[in-house]
Amino acid sequence: MARNSYTESSIRVLKGLEPVRERPGMYTRTDSPLHIIQEVLDNASDEALAGFAKRIDVVQHSDGSVSVSDDGRGIPVGMHPEEKVPVVEIVFTRLHAGGKFDKKGGGAYTFSGGLHGVGVSVTNALSKRLEATVWRDGAEHRIAFEGGEVAQALKKSGRSDKNGTLVRAWPDPRYFDNVAVPTEDLKRLLRSKAVLLGGVTVTLTIEKSGESHTWLYRDGLRGYLEEALAGAAPVIPWFEGERHIEEADDTFAAGEGAQWVVAWTEEGAIARESYVNLIPTTAGGTHESGLREGLFGAVKSFIELHSLLPKGVKLLPDDVFARASFVLSAKVLDPQFQGQIKERLNSRDAVRLVSSMVRSPLELWLNSHVEYGRKLAELVVSQAQARMKAGQKVEKKKSSGVAVLPGKLTDCESTDAGRTEVFLVEGDSAGGSAKMGRDKEFQAVLPLRGKVLNTWETERDRLFANNEVHDIAVAIGVDPHVRGDAVDLSGLRYGKVCILSDADVDGSHIQVLLLTLFFRHFPALIDAGHVYVARPPLFRVDVPAAGKRPMRKLYCLDETELEITEDKLAKEGVRAGSWQISRFKGLGEMSAEQLWDTTMNPDTRRLLQVRYGDLDFASTGEKFNMLMGKGEAAARRAWLEEHGNEAEADI
């Protein structure tokens, strides 16, 4: 067969856990095995969250393996009624299988951190060996896996009166930069679980050093935040509470809600942590946005009621949030996370859920303790005045400039580069929707016509011959430069420069052309973290009302998310084929409301910051040269032949 032939046998179908081993970075972090151990820990935590476990024990063994045990119900060991395979084997060997999809009455877990059902199966796929011991139904059961495959079939190994599960995994060094689980990160993770699971004992034993740790928090979130603030005195007493939906309504399910503790301090470091169903969300998300919205609404209402706002001062949510430290734990029935590592919550309803939980109690407390309310108001108003003063300084400096802003730029009202953002939008039609849907207080829109010039080999003094490039440079307020130049970013007009293009191949091409422009001629913007890529959805799924669930509109970024969404709807019991799928042909097809809700609203959008990733600046430059250089056709052809099988055709 010819070297580059493309025949029926060229198509490879990945089975079982092969997709995970082929592309581990799509399922977990690959810097260390901490996340695959966390998946096991999350299962034990979910047993505690459901009220069935009171103890979680973790051991870092001398041979590099880690074991996690709990005294919960134990993974079922009987035959699955449809698959005719032991359930415990399915849990560790099948993607999209688990006990957390069934959210209806009688489900094993009403609230859990699991979303995609790929948790411990990924742990198994990326481990040299994994052993599971289950105690339930009066017996002890054992099963072992090697390379993701069953090495020792499930068997009953004796009688036992206890219940629970023990999982021991040996991470495979082929898939991780460093095969050792970072001990300090593991300690922080375990302590946070103990904080959130009040009354549950969590232990860590490190065999190599002989040290052991036990965490048991009875005072919950407040004690944890007090430790984090290292004794810093809050301006007002701790604002803490816990509220949940008692009866399901058209929007939220019974049991959904939040637990929180907030402290405002005048100085010192800020401590902030958030969780969803015990999963740490290190990148925040919509539940944190809900907390901010609720706090802002309550404080603003108090200030207005008591006429405490000086003339000419306008309050913003960041003024209330700037000096707030918090620990937030949300319970969401069906959490939507950003990616499998679950760093950020994307569930749009969580904004309204947490906001409604928090606002009323704070508003009531402030009006019942007016003296403390006035103290908090003083802090918030001083933050607003400092922000406005800083903005005035920046505006004075800019007013001496001679550049005339592009006529097609729809600017924002604010001049505070710490808040403002400009969207470079593909096409006038989409630009119109973006202008109508934006928040004019801090969001600007600059429509771009057609494909931007490939500027990889364009000299700096010829850049402004292109109108689009000229308009971009003048709008953002920074002159073209090369890396190493002394760049003055004081004239930067927007803290976020956001590339907004269609979610198709042409849109991706425009993204690449703009990224080429910024990397080649505005590298200081990337170095300082000012360049972002907005991610509009490609699909909308209209789900009919069912039971107490109202009609829903779900948005999916791509084919993969669409498959996951359809799988989840089927697991929820929504009748197959009852939902309708619409594919957006472009941003211009989206209404202003849709564009705001999915792509521009800071609380619900997905905005990716542009970073160099695994490659340094020089290596990134070599890659750009190969992809964008005019004389690199041969190198591009070779690269495409080598990596062509990794692309997913958008036909």
QUINOR-V733391 format. One line per field, one symbol per residue. psi: psi as a letter, one per 20 degrees, with the letter a starting at -180 (. if undefined). Layout:
psi: ???
This chain:
psi: pqgkqoahiippopqcjhhghgmhiihrqjhrjghhhhhghhghhhgghijiqjpppppoqhjirpqpqrkbippqirpphgikqpghgghiipqlprjihnjrpiqhogpriqgikjeihhgghjqgqpppppoqkjrpqqqqqpkiqphoqpqpjrqqirqaqpppqnqoihiqhpippogghgggghhhghghmpipppqppoggiiqqqppophjchghghgghiljppqhrqpoqrpqqphppaigqqphqbqpqppppqhrrqpppqqqolippnhjcahhhhhggggggggggggghhjljoqpippqqhhhhigkpqqppoqopgmpororhikhppiohihghggghhhgghgggggiimhghhhghgggghhggghghghhhgghhhhiiqippqqhiporrhqjoiihqqpoopoqhghhgghghiroigjpqpoqppapqpojhjpqhiigihpgggghgghgikpqqrrphqopojhjpiphpopporqlagghhghggghhgghggilhhhghjkipqpqnqqhqpooprqociprpqoppphagghgggghgghghijpppiiqpppppirhhiprhgggghhhhohhiroopporiciqagghgggggghhiqhjkgghgggghhhjhiiqopn.
